[in-house]
Amino acid sequence: MTATRGRPRGTSKRELELIAMRLFDERGFEETTVEQIAAAAGISGRTFFRYFPTKAEVLWYQFDAEVAALRAAFADMPEDVPMMTAVRRVVVNANRYRAEDVPELRTRMRLVSSIPALAATAGAHYDAWERAVGAFAAARLDQPEDALIPLAVGRCTLAAARAAFDAWLGRADTDLTVYLDEALTALARGFAPDVPAGFGGEGSRV
């Protein structure tokens, strides 16, 4: 009796991300091939490239989804919320994770920060993140997105958020959102120890 070949099994970006992360962690990034990732997912190497252009791009999958979530959250932010307060709230809320998701998040962040080939792919993704923040600032300030202050808001927010991620990853002593909230609150007040009345706080327009 001749076996009938059925349809190839399906997969998803999420499945490939989890498989790749496990293999990178176990074997090393350079030692893991696209073919190995694909084989573990039950697909061909050729099919892998329908999902991702390179193996390095696999671990940016959820980061890119966060950028889309940031834009959607900014669009829903009430006008009476001060700009930097809104930025802080949106970024913090976008990074709330369930306790069971934290080990995976830590693994992804550790891989991205410690493997040069992965870190080298960061630029375009970080640029998209900061442009999402900058676009919101531009709308609030009624300025072009490429104007100085919207650009500065986006880039400074990204820098503060990355500092929070790095500190959280190194210390592991509390929730990520605590670090983000502290860093972005400090950014809003210009890193001064105290907030002058009417500047950058909940009642301010900035």
N, C-alpha and C positions, 0 to 999 in steps of 0.2 A: 504494500500500500504506500503510495507516495504522499508525503505530508504536504499540505497546502500552506503556502506561505501567507501569513496574515499581514495586516498593516503594521508597520514599525511602531513600537511603543512611543508614546508621547513623552515630552519632558517640558520643562519650564525654565525661565531664567532663575527663578528662586531655587529650583533643584540643582541647577548647575552651580550656582553660587555656593550652596552648602557643600557640595561635593568638592569643588575647587578649594574652598577654604580648609576643609579637612585634609586634603592632599598636600596643600601648601604647608600646613602646620606640621604634618607628619613627615613629609619627605623633603621639604624645602621648595621654594618657588622655582628656582632654576632647574631643579631636578624633576619637576612635574611637567609633563607635556600635555598639549591639548588632546592628543590621542588618549592619554590615560584618563583625563577628566571625562572625555566623551564615552570611553569604554565603561567607566563606572556608572555613567548615566544610561547606558544601553543605547547609545546613538553613535553615529559615525563622526569622525573629525570634521568632515565637510558640513554636517548638520550643525555642529557646534558654532561654526562661523555664521550661521543664520541668526544666532542669538547675540553673539559678541564678536567684535572685530579682532580682539586679541585676548589671550588669557589674563593679561593684566587688568582688562576692563571689567572682568567678572565681579571683582570686589567693590566696584563703584556703583553697582546696580541700585542698592537701596539709598545711597547718597543722592543719586539723581532723582529718586522718588521724593526725597525730602525737599529738594529744590522746588518741585511742583507743589508740594504741600505748603511750603512757605508762601509761594505766590497766592495760593488759594486763601490762606489764612489772612494775609495782608489785605486781600480784596474784601474780606468780611469784617475787618477791624473798624469799629465805630470812629467817626471823625473826632469825637470829643476826647479820645484817648491820646495823650501826648505822644509825639513821634517816637522818642527813644524808649518810652514805656511800652509802646506797642511793639517795637522791635524786640525788646527783652521778652515780652510775653509770648510772642510768636515763636521765637527761637527756642525758648525753654519748653514750650508745649510740644514743639516738633521733636523734642528729644526725651520725651517721657517713655520709658521702657518698662515692661514687666520684669519682675525679678528673674524669671526663667530665661529672659532674652539677654541678660547682661553678660554671661560668659561668652556668647557668640559675638556680641558687640566688642568686647575686650579683645577677643582673638582677631577680629577684622581690623581693629584700630592698631593693634600691635604689629600685624603683618604689614599694613600700609605704611606705618611709620618706620619700620626697621628694614624693609627690603627696598633697595634703591630703585629697582625696576618698577615697583609699584608706586613709590613716591614720585617718580618721574612722570607718571600719568596724571598726577593730581591737578596740574595747572588748569586745564579746561573745566574740570568739575568744580574747583574752588571759585573760578571765575564766574561760573553760572550761579553759584550760591551767593556770592557778593553782589552780583547784578540783580538778583531777586530782591535783596535788601535795598540796594541803591535805587531801584525802580520805585519802591515804596516811598523812600525818602524824597525822591524827585517829585512824586505826585503830591506829597504833603507840602513841599516847599514851593510848588509850582515852578519848577526849574527843569531843564532838560536832563535826561538821565546821565549824560556825559559832562554835566557841569561839575565843578570842583566839589561842592559840599555833598551831593548825592554819592559821588564816587568815594569820598572820604568816609561817609557813613557806612557804605557797604564794606569797604576794605578794613576799617577799624573794627567793625562788628565781627567780621570773619577772623581777624587776628585775636580778638578777645575770646571768641568761641573756641578757637584752636588751642589757646592757652588753657582754657577751662578743661578741654578734652585731655590735654597732655597731663595736667595736674591730677585729674581724676584717674587717668590710666596708671599713673605712677604711685598714687597713694591708696586708692581703693578703700577709702575710709567712710564714704557716704555716697549718696545718690548723685549721678551726673548733673541733674538739674540744679542741685545746690551750688555746684561750681559755676555753671552757666549763669545762674541768677546773680551770684556775687560778682562775677567778672563784668557782666553787662550793666549791672547797677553802678559799678565803679566807673565804667566807660561813660555812662550818661552824666555823671557828675564831674567828669574830667579827671578822675582818679584822685580828687581831693579827699581828705579824710572826713570832711563834713559837707553836707549839701547846703549851699546858700539858699535862702528862701526864694522861691519862685524860679529856681534854675534846675532843670533836668528832673525834678521830682514828679510825683503823681499829679500835682496841680499845674505843672508847667506845660506850655505848648510845645516844648522841644523834648 
